Amino acid sequence: MDKCVFVECIGEALYLLEKYQGQGRVMAGGTDLMMVSGRDQPDYRYLVNISRIGPLQHIIYENNVISIGAAVTHHEVGTAPLIQDKASALATAARSVGSQQIRSVGTVVGNVVTAHPAADTAVVLMALGADAIIATGSGSVQVPVENMYADSGRSTVDSTCQLVTQVQFHGCLPGQGTGFARLSGRKVSALPVLSVAAMVSLANAAVEWARIVMAPVGPRPVRAPEAEQFLVGKTPDTATIATAGQMAVADAVASAPRSSRPRTVSVLPALVERALTMAVAEARQKQ
C-alpha cells in the first residue's frame, strides 16, 4: 500500500476510486484491514479514508427510520440513547464487538462490508430488516443487508469502486422488541462462537411477525423461516419459544454446507430461545 488519502466528501471518494482503477479501496475504521498481512494482502495501492466525511458520521432518526453513517463507530452505536431505545439488540451487539479500542475505531458499516459470517452487528441488522445504501459513480442503490454476502468474508460490495454510505432500518414501534444472544470464546475480544438476533412484533398478545438470524452457521448469517412462520399467530409462551428454537436449528442445518456447520449447534436452540425471550419481553413492555 503506497498511500492513504483522507477525503472530505462522498463525491471525492468516488472520484479517487475511479482514478485509481481498482488499485484503491474504501476504509473507515480500518480495523479489519490492519489484520490482513503477508500473502493475504489484497492487491491495492491506495486507501481512500472516509472517516472525515461529515454526513457519514451521524446517526439520524426521521419518520421512524434510523440511518447510521458509514463512519459511525461501534462505541457510538452501543452508547446512543436512540439505538438503545429503538433497536436495543443492536446497541448490545455493538458493545460486544472486540475490545474497547476496536469499538472506538471500527465501524458498524465496516462490520457489514467485511462480510464475516459471525459479525455481531451485521447479524442484528439482518434481524432488523436493514438496508444498505451503496453509492457508485452512476448513482446509488438500496440493498438488503442479508443480500450483501457473496461468500464467507466476501461482500457483494466492491470497495474498489463502490461506497456504502449508510445502513438504515425501522426502529421498534409499540408492541415490537429485539433480542441478541451470544456464545463467546475464551478471549473476550474474540468473534462469537455462535450468535442469534431476533425481532418480534406482537398484536393482541400474539406474534404478528418474527425475524430470527443465526451466525455463524455457514458462509453467511442465516434466517430461520420455518421457525419464524411457526410463531405467527401464537402466544409466545415458554413452550412455543422452545419449539421455535428447535425448528431454527433445522433451518440452520439445512442452510449450511456440512463442512461449515458449527460443532456447537447443540447449544443453538438455547441461544434462539434467549434472543426470542428478550425480544418478546421488550415488545410486551413497549405495548
C-alpha positions, 0 to 999 in steps of 0.5 A: 500500500503506497498511500492513504488519502483522507477525503472530505466528501462522498463525491471525492471518494468516488472520484479517487476510486475511479482514478485509481482503477481498482488499485484503491479501496474504501476504509473507515475504521480500518480495523479489519484491514490492519489484520490482513498481512503477508500473502493475504494482502489484497492487491491495492495501492491506495486507501481512500479514508472516509472517516472525515466525511461529515454526513457519514458520521451521524446517526439520524432518526426521521419518520421512524427510520434510523440511518447510521453513517458509514463512519459511525463507530461501534462505541457510538452505536452501543452508547446512543440513547436512540439505538438503545431505545429503538433497536436495543439488540443492536446497541448490545451487539455493538458493545460486544464487538472486540475490545474497547479500542476496536469499538472506538475505531471500527465501524458498524458499516465496516462490520457489514462490508467485511462480510464475516459470517459471525459479525455481531452487528451485521447479524442484528441488522439482518434481524432488523430488516436493514438496508444498505445504501451503496453509492457508485459513480452512476448513482446509488442503490438500496440493498438488503443487508442479508443480500450483501454476502457473496461468500464467507468474508466476501461482500457483494460490495466492491470497495474498489469502486463502490461506497456504502454510505449508510445502513438504515432500518425501522426502529421498534414501534409499540408492541415490537422488541429485539433480542441478541444472544451470544456464545463467546470464546475464551478471549473476550475480544474474540468473534462469537462462537455462535450468535442469534438476533431476533425481532418480534412484533406482537398484536393482541398478545400474539406474534404478528411477525418474527425475524430470527438470524443465526451466525455463524452457521455457514458462509453467511448469517442465516434466517430461520423461516420455518421457525419464524412462520411457526410463531405467527399467530401464537402466544409466545409462551415458554413452550412455543419459544422452545419449539421455535428454537428447535425448528431454527436449528433445522433451518440452520442445518439445512442452510449450511454446507456440512463442512461449515456447520458449527460443532456447537449447534447443540447449544443453538436452540438455547441461544434462539430461545434467549434472543426470542425471550428478550425480544418478546419481553421488550415488545410486551413492555413497549405495548 
